[in-house]
Amino acid sequence: MHQLFRLVLGQKDLSRAGDLFSLDDSEIEDSLTEALEQIKIISSSSDYQTNNNDQAVVEICITRITTAIRETESIEKHAKALVGLWDSCLEHNLRPSGKDEDTPHAKIASDIMSCILQNYNRLPVMVLAIPIAVKFLHRGNKELCRNMSNYLSLAAITNADLLADHTEVIVKSILQATENKHDYLAKKFWNI
């Protein structure tokens, strides 16, 4: 792993995290999988939900990693680690708090989702991503679900066969969203 990633992630050094953006994408590209694995360890720690420093370090590192993946077009090389981190978010609370603020793991999931699913035309990436993507549809985060639905509709253009195995989950998600809208309208306009 690049020594700056090792320093920032190993010591959770927020003061040096911004320096990652001064590095050339090609200089860090070989370190991205290992950095993602380290982020998975950090974000799975018992105090991550309440540790603002660790959350900030992870957020900056994920932004840097996803930018480098996009710029070097190396999504296929790092997809397994990226999807692994994304999947680990499902082990944590993704429901927004009362003030509509995303949880730390929902933020990670959202940042990674766009990086992965914007590559809907790359079959090897979608083979790994779609089984995880559909799991987010029923995790209680409306914004994640809405964004996921948009990306899955794009993925269906070139990967309908991969989505076919998940039709039931997708349809249930659509029905649940429709039911929620109906309930909202009934309460709002008919005081039911």
C-alpha positions in Angstrom: 0.0 0.0 0.0 1.3 3.5 -0.7 2.9 4.9 2.4 0.5 7.9 2.6 -2.5 5.6 2.6 -0.7 3.4 5.2 -0.1 6.5 7.4 -3.6 7.9 6.9 -5.5 4.7 7.4 -3.0 3.0 9.9 -3.0 6.0 12.2 -6.4 7.4 11.2 -4.6 10.7 10.6 -7.2 13.2 9.5 -4.6 16.0 9.2 -2.8 14.1 6.4 -5.9 12.6 4.6 -6.3 15.6 2.3 -2.7 15.0 1.1 -4.0 11.9 -0.8 -5.4 14.3 -3.4 -1.9 15.6 -4.2 -0.9 12.2 -5.4 -1.3 11.2 -9.1 -4.0 8.6 -9.7 -1.5 6.2 -11.3 0.8 6.5 -8.3 -1.8 5.1 -5.9 -3.8 2.8 -8.3 -2.0 -0.4 -7.1 -2.8 0.5 -3.5 -6.5 0.8 -3.8 -7.6 -2.7 -3.1 -5.5 -2.9 0.1 -6.8 0.6 1.1 -10.4 -0.6 0.7 -9.7 -3.7 2.8 -8.2 -1.4 5.5 -11.3 0.9 5.3 -13.5 -2.2 5.8 -11.6 -3.0 9.0 -11.9 0.5 10.3 -15.6 0.9 9.5 -16.4 -2.5 11.1 -14.8 -1.4 14.5 -17.2 -1.2 17.4 -16.7 2.5 17.9 -16.9 3.6 14.3 -20.5 4.8 14.6 -19.5 7.4 17.2 -15.9 8.2 16.1 -16.1 11.3 14.0 -12.3 11.3 13.2 -12.5 7.8 11.8 -15.6 8.6 9.8 -13.9 11.7 8.3 -10.8 9.7 7.4 -12.9 7.0 5.8 -15.0 9.5 3.9 -11.9 11.3 2.5 -10.2 8.0 1.6 -13.3 6.6 -0.2 -13.6 9.8 -2.2 -9.9 9.6 -3.2 -10.2 5.9 -4.0 -13.3 6.2 -6.1 -11.9 9.1 -8.0 -8.7 7.2 -8.8 -10.7 4.1 -9.9 -12.8 6.3 -12.2 -9.8 8.2 -13.6 -7.6 5.1 -14.1 -10.6 3.1 -15.4 -9.6 0.2 -13.0 -13.0 -0.7 -11.6 -12.7 -4.3 -12.7 -9.4 -4.6 -10.9 -10.8 -3.3 -7.6 -14.4 -4.4 -7.9 -14.1 -7.3 -5.5 -12.7 -5.2 -2.7 -15.1 -2.3 -3.5 -18.1 -4.7 -3.4 -16.8 -6.3 -0.3 -16.7 -3.0 1.5 -20.2 -2.1 0.1 -21.5 -5.5 1.3 -20.1 -4.9 4.8 -22.3 -1.8 5.1 -25.3 -4.2 5.2 -24.2 -5.5 8.5 -24.8 -2.1 10.1 -27.7 0.3 10.6 -28.5 2.2 7.4 -31.7 3.9 8.6 -31.4 7.7 8.9 -31.6 9.2 12.3 -34.7 11.3 13.3 -33.2 14.4 11.7 -32.8 12.7 8.2 -29.1 12.4 8.6 -27.5 9.3 7.0 -25.7 6.9 9.3 -21.9 6.5 8.7 -22.4 3.2 6.9 -25.2 4.7 4.7 -22.7 7.4 3.6 -20.1 4.7 2.7 -22.8 2.7 0.8 -24.0 5.7 -1.1 -20.5 6.8 -2.1 -19.5 3.3 -3.3 -22.9 2.7 -5.0 -22.3 5.4 -7.5 -18.8 4.3 -8.3 -19.8 0.7 -8.8 -23.1 1.0 -10.6 -22.1 3.8 -13.0 -20.2 0.9 -14.6 -23.4 -1.0 -15.4 -22.0 -1.9 -18.8 -19.1 -3.9 -17.4 -20.4 -7.4 -16.9 -17.7 -8.7 -14.5 -18.5 -5.8 -12.2 -22.2 -6.3 -12.4 -21.9 -10.0 -11.6 -20.4 -9.1 -8.3 -22.5 -6.0 -7.6 -26.1 -6.9 -8.5 -26.6 -9.5 -5.8 -25.4 -7.0 -3.2 -27.3 -4.0 -4.8 -30.7 -5.6 -4.4 -30.1 -6.2 -0.7 -30.1 -2.4 -0.2 -33.7 -2.2 -1.4 -35.2 -3.3 1.9 -32.8 -1.7 4.4 -35.0 1.2 5.5 -33.1 4.0 3.8 -35.4 5.7 1.3 -32.7 7.7 -0.4 -30.4 4.7 -0.8 -33.4 2.7 -2.1 -34.4 5.4 -4.6 -30.8 5.8 -5.9 -30.4 2.1 -6.1 -33.6 1.7 -8.1 -32.3 4.3 -10.6 -29.0 2.5 -11.0 -30.7 -0.9 -11.3 -32.9 0.3 -14.1 -29.7 1.4 -15.9 -28.1 -2.0 -15.2 -31.2 -3.7 -16.6 -30.4 -2.3 -20.0 -27.3 -4.4 -20.5 -27.7 -7.0 -17.7 -31.3 -8.1 -17.6 -30.3 -11.7 -17.2 -28.4 -10.9 -14.0 -31.4 -9.0 -12.6 -33.9 -11.8 -13.5 -32.8 -13.8 -10.5 -33.8 -10.9 -8.2 -37.1 -10.0 -9.8 -39.1 -10.9 -6.7 -37.1 -8.6 -4.4 -37.2 -5.8 -6.9 -41.0 -6.1 -7.4 -41.5 -6.2 -3.6 -39.5 -3.0 -3.3 -41.6 -1.3 -5.9 -44.8 -2.4 -4.2 -43.6 -1.3 -0.8 -42.7 2.1 -2.2 -46.2 2.4 -3.8 -47.8 1.4 -0.5 -45.8 3.9 1.4 -46.8 6.7 -0.9 -50.5 5.6 -0.7 -50.3 5.6 3.1 -48.6 9.1 3.1 -51.3 10.6 0.8 -54.1 9.0 2.8 -52.8 10.5 6.0 -52.0 13.9 4.5 -55.2 14.5 2.5 -57.9 12.3 4.1 -56.7 12.2 7.7 -56.9 8.4 7.8 
